[in-house]
Structures are given as C-alpha cells and as structure tokens.
Amino acid sequence: MPRLFSFLLVLLALCSPVLGAQGKSVTTKKAATPNLDLVLASGFNHLLGGQESVGKSEEKWEWPYEGVYRERGKIPIGYRVGGTSICAWAMLESSSALKTEESVAAMERAIRFVLAGLEQPRMQPGFNSTYDVRDWGSIYALNFFLRLEKLEAIPEQHREAVKAKIDWLVATLQSNAIPKTGGWNYSRGGGQGKPAASSPFMTAPAILALWQAQAQGYAIEQEIIDLALKSLVAAQVDNGVYSYTSRGGLGKIPGTIGRSPSVEIVLNMAGLSKPEHMRIAVDHFLEHWGELEKRRQKTGTHEGDYGIAPYYFYYAHYYAALAIEQLPEELREDLRSQYRDRLFASMDTDSMTFNDRVFPRSSHFGTAMSLLSLMQPSMPSPAMPK
C-alpha cells in the first residue's frame, strides 16, 4: 500500500515554488498536492494501528507523545494523556470514525486510558517543582471529552465517568491557573502557588477549551479567564506577533509564528484584537514557514536562530489552519491552498504520515494534528465566550 501512495504522489506532485501570502517566494522541501482523501484515509489507518502501552498495562490503549522531557526517565503521564486525547479526537472527527468494530474498540480503549491516566498522581491538581506538563494533558483531554459529549459518542458504559471527568477537568484546569498574573505555563520559576509568566502556547488553547466547556453547560470562573486574557495581551510584541511568555522572550519573527495564530484566535473572539491582526499572524506563518521546517525532526528544544522548538511544528500548523477558518470567507480558499502546500511538504510521502520529532511514535501526534488541521473547513468553529 505505501508503494501505491508513493506512486500516486509522484503523479500528482507539482515541483513549483510556493508563494507566501505576501507574494514572496517560500522554499519548501517538496511542493506536493496529494489527494486529500488519500491523506485522510492513510492518517486514520496509521492512528488505528498505532495504539501501544508504555506503562505497566499490556493493553494497547494509548498514543503517547514523545519529546525530550522525561520524568524519572519515562515519558510523563501528561504527554501520554495529551497525545492519546489528540489522536482519539482526530479519529473521532474522521469520516471513518466508529464505522467498524476495530475503530469502535480503539476509541473505547482510548477513553479508558484517558480516564485511567487522569487518576495518576501527576495529573492531579497542582504543579511539580518548576516544570510540569500535566496541564497540557488536561487541556487536550478536556477537548476530547467535550467533543465526545457534543457528538453523543460516549460509550454507554463510560458516560457517567466521562461527564464527571469533564467537570473535574474544568475545575482542575482553573485551579492550576497561575495566581495573580494569570494564564498557564509548563515552566514556572517560582513553582506552584506563586505568580509567574504565562505561556501563550498553553494559555490560548486552555481558554478555548474552557469556553467550549462553558458553551456545553459547565461553569467557569470569569476572573480566571480575564487574567488569562490579560496575560496574552501582555505577550504582544506587535500586531499579530506574540512573545514566548507574558514577560517577553523569543519575540522575533519567525520564531513567533507558531503561537501567534492561536493567540489571535482567542483575542479576536474576546474582542481584544482585530481580524486584520489575525491575518497578519497567518501571513507570517505562510511567509516564514521555512524557519519552522528547519527545526522539524531536529534534536534539542529552543535552538537555532529564533529559538524554535520542534514540538511547535504541528501545533503551529493546527492553529494556523484554525485561524484561517476564522477569517472572512472570501479569503479562506486561497489561504487553505497555501497552507496545504506547506503541510504536505512536511509529509512522509511513503507512509503519508507526519512527524515533528526524531522519535517514531510521535508520528501519531503529528499525523493527528495534521488531520485535524485538514478537516478544519468542515469542523465547527470554536465556542464563543458568553
């Protein structure tokens, strides 16, 4: 099957340069235009066959994200819960979702793993020392469970537990917000309970998840959201450009192009920015995409000329695609086309999968984020704040 995909890609490839949104030539590794349905089907099958276990269980029920960070030498539970939630969410949105016994079983296993993972000590309310990724896992677990509920796709045997965990995740995420200064961050110099700089990379998705929860009837605390929004505004360097934290850092374009679309989505929805600033963020992503590509599947974290970490790569793609769908309708098709050119230039043409890291298993995370981005035109818009 991979040989067939490769052959089709060769037939469909266009070997011309990609033009940025501002008309500048952008060099990509390979400007291919594969068949979208083939990419989606291949990605779904990659996820379907990729569940494993990195814990004590022998059951293949998770899709752990693997990065360089370890806790006691092991992949942290936050990465395991978050990675599994993202992969299951992508499968849930697919046209192939829950249509076979195999896909139903895979989804049920993923739900059980996330429920079990959220019971682990390192997923409880709190923050460990100065570096902790549990909130990243909580954000995407909340997204996954909310989407299951919205689609009425929770298996009957897990319905009560999932709904209870949505309540718990909403409360936990809010209790873990940075006090006084607001927002969320996986790195806090002062540790738990003390003011710290927030990370736009985490704060924007957390707000979106809480707004979705509010839209589905769950209570959120407006003061926590207001402080988080204030921290995003504090990170602004220029229109459509945001630094690494609310106290600055790594604020030079193109190092900002991964997080800026996510921040602009949130601030536009909150009435704290303008649509033209979101267009600027999207333009910067398209124009400077090559700098992201330089760091894909490289070792280290915040290295290179602009401090771009490889784990921002498919995060950036997902939120850029989401931002495009929030722009005026007449702009979207051209921007979608430019976006797909860049995304497909990062695709493994033999397997039609996507990986931002040097670790093979993280192809599941990269593929899931890519599928979610490609399906954005048919997915619902994020929930607006009340």
C-alpha positions, 0 to 999 in steps of 0.5 A, a space after each residue: 500500500 505505501 508503494 501505491 501512495 508513493 506512486 500516486 504522489 509522484 503523479 500528482 506532485 507539482 515541483 513549483 515554488 510556493 508563494 507566501 501570502 505576501 507574494 514572496 517566494 517560500 522554499 519548501 522541501 517538496 511542493 506536493 498536492 496529494 489527494 486529500 482523501 488519500 491523506 485522510 484515509 492513510 492518517 486514520 489507518 496509521 492512528 488505528 494501528 498505532 495504539 501501544 502501552 508504555 506503562 505497566 498495562 499490556 493493553 494497547 490503549 494509548 498514543 503517547 507523545 514523545 519529546 525530550 522531557 522525561 520524568 524519572 526517565 519515562 515519558 510523563 503521564 501528561 504527554 501520554 494523556 495529551 497525545 492519546 486525547 489528540 489522536 482519539 479526537 482526530 479519529 473521532 472527527 474522521 469520516 471513518 470514525 466508529 464505522 467498524 468494530 476495530 475503530 469502535 474498540 480503539 476509541 473505547 480503549 482510548 477513553 479508558 486510558 484517558 480516564 485511567 491516566 487522569 487518576 495518576 498522581 501527576 495529573 492531579 491538581 497542582 504543579 511539580 517543582 518548576 516544570 510540569 506538563 500535566 496541564 497540557 494533558 488536561 487541556 487536550 483531554 478536556 477537548 476530547 471529552 467535550 467533543 465526545 459529549 457534543 457528538 453523543 459518542 460516549 460509550 454507554 458504559 463510560 458516560 457517567 465517568 466521562 461527564 464527571 471527568 469533564 467537570 473535574 477537568 474544568 475545575 482542575 484546569 482553573 485551579 492550576 491557573 497561575 495566581 495573580 498574573 494569570 494564564 498557564 505555563 509548563 515552566 514556572 520559576 517560582 513553582 506552584 502557588 506563586 505568580 509567574 509568566 504565562 505561556 501563550 502556547 498553553 494559555 490560548 488553547 486552555 481558554 478555548 477549551 474552557 469556553 467550549 466547556 462553558 458553551 456545553 453547560 459547565 461553569 467557569 470562573 470569569 476572573 480566571 479567564 480575564 487574567 488569562 486574557 490579560 496575560 496574552 495581551 501582555 505577550 504582544 510584541 506587535 500586531 499579530 506577533 506574540 512573545 514566548 511568555 507574558 514577560 517577553 522572550 523569543 519575540 522575533 519573527 519567525 520564531 513567533 509564528 507558531 503561537 501567534 495564530 492561536 493567540 489571535 484566535 482567542 483575542 479576536 473572539 474576546 474582542 481584544 484584537 482585530 481580524 486584520 491582526 489575525 491575518 497578519 499572524 497567518 501571513 507570517 506563518 505562510 511567509 516564514 514557514 521555512 524557519 519552522 521546517 528547519 527545526 522539524 525532526 531536529 534534536 534539542 528544544 529552543 535552538 537555532 536562530 529564533 529559538 524554535 522548538 520542534 514540538 511547535 511544528 504541528 501545533 503551529 500548523 493546527 492553529 494556523 489552519 484554525 485561524 484561517 477558518 476564522 477569517 472572512 470567507 472570501 479569503 479562506 480558499 486561497 489561504 487553505 491552498 497555501 497552507 496545504 502546500 506547506 503541510 504536505 511538504 512536511 509529509 512522509 510521502 511513503 507512509 503519508 504520515 507526519 512527524 515533528 520529532 526524531 522519535 517514531 511514535 510521535 508520528 501519531 501526534 503529528 499525523 493527528 494534528 495534521 488531520 485535524 488541521 485538514 478537516 478544519 473547513 468542515 469542523 465547527 468553529 470554536 465556542 464563543 465566550 458568553 
